[in-house]
Amino acid sequence: MEELNIRTFGERIIIKPDEDTTSKGDLVLSERNITDASSGTVVAIGEDVKGIDVGDKLFYAKNNLEEFLIKGEDYGILPFSRAFYVEL
């Protein structure tokens, strides 16, 4: 993934969605939750977001993500308050 020179504002987070549902810690989301939950890598954070950094893995509800393309790659933006948790 190419480093992006972008930023967001407030409590928003820009993520690069993952293609699978397994985390580094081998957490596997159940089939029931796969349609509702997803994960991605944080690529930009707003100035009001505390406790996460660019490069962290974030879990969120898919329906909270506003998807868009940058240079042909899928990305998404969501409010930090809509994130489930960050993998440490």
FIFIDREN-185562 format. One record per atom (N, C-alpha, C, O): x, y, z. Coordinates in steps of 0.2 Angstrom, whole numbers, padded with zeros to 4 digits, always signed. Atoms other than C-alpha are relative to their C-alpha. Example, Ala and Ser with C-alpha at 12.3 -4.5 7.8 and 13.67 -1.06 7.14 Angstrom:
BEGIN
+0004-0006+0000/+0062-0022+0039/+0004+0006+0000/+0009+0005+0003/-0004-0006-0001/+0068-0005+0036/-0004+0005+0003/-0001+0011+0004/
***
This chain:
BEGIN
+0004-0006+0000/+0000+0000+0000/+0004+0006+0000/+0009+0007+0004/-0004-0006+0000/+0007+0017-0005/-0002+0005+0005/-0008+0005+0007/+0002-0005-0005/+0008+0030+0008/-0004+0006-0003/-0002+0008-0008/+0004-0005+0003/-0005+0043+0006/+0001+0006+0004/+0003+0007+0010/-0001-0006-0003/-0003+0061+0009/-0007+0004+0001/-0009+0008-0003/+0007-0003-0002/-0021+0065+0016/-0001+0000+0007/+0003-0002+0011/+0002-0001-0007/-0029+0070+0032/-0007+0001+0000/-0011+0002-0005/+0007-0001-0001/-0046+0071+0039/-0001+0004+0006/+0004+0006+0009/+0001-0005-0005/-0054+0082+0052/-0005-0003+0006/-0008-0008+0005/+0004+0002-0006/-0063+0080+0069/+0002-0007+0003/+0007-0008+0004/-0001+0006-0003/-0066+0063+0075/+0000-0006-0005/-0002-0011-0004/+0000+0004+0005/-0065+0055+0058/+0006-0004-0001/+0012-0002+0001/-0006+0005+0001/-0054+0040+0053/-0001-0002-0007/-0006-0004-0010/+0000+0003+0007/-0049+0035+0035/+0004-0007+0001/+0009-0007+0004/-0002+0007-0001/-0046+0016+0034/+0001-0003-0007/-0002-0001-0012/+0000+0004+0006/-0040+0004+0020/-0003-0007+0003/+0000-0010+0007/+0003+0007-0002/-0052-0011+0022/+0004-0006-0001/+0007-0006-0007/-0003+0006+0001/-0045-0028+0024/-0004-0004-0004/-0010-0003-0005/+0003+0005+0005/-0049-0042+0012/-0002-0006+0004/-0007-0010+0001/+0002+0006-0004/-0051-0055+0026/-0002+0002+0006/-0002+0008+0008/+0003-0002-0007/-0059-0056+0043/+0004-0003+0006/+0001-0004+0011/-0004+0002-0005/-0044-0063+0053/+0005+0005+0002/+0008+0008-0002/-0005-0005-0002/-0034-0052+0064/+0007-0003+0002/+0007-0009+0001/-0006+0002-0002/-0016-0053+0069/+0000-0005+0006/+0004-0010+0006/+0000+0004-0006/-0021-0061+0086/-0005-0006-0002/-0007-0009+0003/+0004+0006+0002/-0031-0075+0076/-0007+0001+0002/-0010-0004+0003/+0007-0001-0002/-0048-0067+0081/-0003-0001-0007/-0002+0002-0012/+0004+0001+0006/-0060-0074+0068/-0007+0002+0001/-0010-0001+0006/+0007-0002-0001/-0077-0066+0066/-0005-0005-0002/-0003-0009-0007/+0005+0005+0002/-0092-0078+0066/-0003+0002-0007/-0004+0007-0009/+0003-0001+0006/-0101-0081+0050/-0006+0005+0001/-0007+0009-0004/+0006-0004-0002/-0116-0072+0058/+0002+0008+0000/-0002+0012-0003/-0002-0007-0001/-0106-0056+0061/+0004+0002-0007/+0005+0009-0007/-0004-0002+0006/-0096-0056+0044/-0004+0005-0004/-0001+0010-0007/+0004-0005+0004/-0110-0047+0035/+0000+0007+0003/-0002+0012+0000/+0000-0007-0003/-0110-0033+0048/+0006+0003+0003/+0007+0009+0003/-0006-0002-0003/-0092-0032+0054/+0006-0001-0005/+0006-0005-0009/-0006+0001+0004/-0076-0029+0046/+0006+0003+0003/+0005+0006+0009/-0006-0003-0003/-0058-0023+0049/+0004+0004-0006/+0003+0002-0012/-0004-0004+0005/-0046-0011+0041/+0006+0003+0003/+0006+0003+0010/-0006-0003-0003/-0029-0002+0043/-0001+0007+0000/-0003+0010-0005/+0001-0007-0001/-0030+0016+0049/+0006+0003-0004/+0012+0002-0004/-0004-0003+0004/-0022+0027+0036/+0000+0008+0001/+0005+0011-0001/+0000-0007-0002/-0027+0045+0043/-0005+0000+0006/-0010-0003+0006/+0005-0001-0006/-0035+0051+0059/-0001+0008+0001/+0004+0012-0001/+0001-0007-0001/-0043+0068+0063/+0003+0002+0007/+0005-0002+0011/-0004-0003-0005/-0036+0079+0076/-0004-0001+0007/-0001-0001+0012/+0004+0002-0006/-0050+0074+0089/+0001-0007+0002/-0002-0009+0007/+0000+0007-0001/-0046+0056+0088/+0006-0002+0005/+0012+0000+0003/-0005+0002-0004/-0036+0049+0103/+0000-0007+0001/-0005-0011+0001/-0001+0007-0002/-0029+0032+0107/+0001-0005-0006/+0002-0011-0005/-0002+0004+0005/-0025+0026+0090/+0005+0003-0005/+0006+0009-0004/-0005-0002+0004/-0012+0028+0077/-0001-0002-0007/-0004-0007-0008/-0001+0002+0007/-0009+0027+0058/+0003-0007+0000/+0008-0008+0003/-0003+0006+0000/-0006+0009+0055/-0003-0005+0004/-0002-0011+0004/+0004+0004-0005/-0017+0002+0069/-0006-0004-0004/-0008-0001-0009/+0005+0004+0003/-0030-0012+0064/-0006+0002+0004/-0007+0002+0010/+0006-0002-0003/-0048-0006+0067/-0006-0004-0002/-0006-0006-0008/+0006+0004+0002/-0064-0016+0068/-0006+0005+0001/-0007+0009+0005/+0005-0005+0001/-0080-0007+0063/-0006-0004-0003/-0005-0009-0006/+0006+0003+0003/-0098-0011+0057/+0000+0003-0008/+0001+0009-0009/+0000-0002+0007/-0098-0011+0038/-0005+0006-0002/-0003+0010-0006/+0005-0005+0002/-0114+0000+0037/+0002+0007+0002/-0001+0012+0000/-0002-0007-0003/-0105+0014+0046/+0006+0003-0005/+0008+0009-0004/-0006-0002+0004/-0091+0015+0033/-0003+0004-0007/-0007+0001-0011/+0001-0003+0007/-0092+0028+0018/+0005-0002-0004/+0011+0001-0003/-0006+0003+0005/-0082+0020+0004/+0001+0005-0005/-0003+0008-0008/-0002-0004+0006/-0073+0029-0009/+0007-0002-0003/+0010-0007+0000/-0006+0002+0003/-0058+0027-0021/+0005+0005+0000/+0004+0011-0001/-0005-0005+0000/-0041+0035-0020/+0005-0004-0005/+0008-0009-0003/-0005+0003+0004/-0029+0031-0035/-0002-0007-0002/+0002-0012-0002/+0002+0006+0002/-0040+0016-0039/+0000-0005+0006/-0002-0011+0004/+0000+0004-0006/-0039+0009-0021/-0006+0001+0004/-0008+0007+0005/+0006-0001-0004/-0054+0006-0010/+0003+0003+0007/+0007+0000+0010/-0001-0003-0006/-0054+0017+0006/-0007+0001+0003/-0012+0001+0000/+0006-0002-0003/-0067+0022+0019/+0001+0005+0005/+0007+0005+0008/+0000-0005-0006/-0071+0035+0032/-0005-0001+0004/-0011-0003+0002/+0005+0001-0005/-0080+0033+0048/+0001+0004+0006/+0007+0006+0007/-0002-0004-0006/-0082+0043+0064/+0003-0005+0005/+0001-0011+0005/-0003+0004-0005/-0071+0036+0078/-0005-0004+0005/-0004-0009+0007/+0005+0003-0004/-0086+0033+0089/-0004-0006-0003/-0007-0009+0001/+0004+0006+0003/-0093+0020+0077/+0005-0006-0001/+0003-0011-0003/-0005+0006+0001/-0077+0009+0078/-0002-0004+0006/-0004-0002+0012/+0001+0005-0006/-0079-0007+0089/+0006+0000+0004/+0005+0001+0010/-0006+0000-0003/-0061-0008+0094/+0006+0000-0004/+0006-0001-0010/-0006+0000+0004/-0043-0006+0089/+0004-0006+0003/+0005-0007+0009/-0005+0005-0002/-0031-0021+0089/+0006+0002+0002/+0010+0006-0001/-0006-0003-0003/-0016-0018+0100/+0006-0005-0002/+0011-0004+0000/
***
